[in-house]
Amino acid sequence: MAGHVLDPESRRFQAEVDAVIGRYASDDERERWRRWKQLGSWSISRTQGDVVKKAALKKRLMKLTGGRCQDCGRDLCAAELQMHRLDRQHAHDRARDFGYFAENVVLVCAGCHQSREGR
């Protein structure tokens, strides 16, 4: 996390995680890198849900909206559109795909997404 300042507790946590990964890597830098990537993948899956399901949902929404931002109406490609959860209460609900389900998501451009998040 170059350039990112961590608080003392987060630094301590990171050091502990790094030590555990180090035990599994046994001084092998490639294995250390592989384990960090594995941890990152698991973390994303655990906190953000199934990436394949999210991609399929976004593809369905792209088809429904014609690739337009819900707010400003600009016609954009999939990479330029982001999924915004309407009801944040589902953000930690694994059973509800962390809020990424059709009735709870709209596609918006980055600028409109930032505006919605700021509300």
Helices and strands as residue ranges (DSSP letters): H 8-25, H 29-48, H 51-65, G 78-80, E 81-85, G 88-90, G 94-99, G 102-104, E 105-109, H 110-118
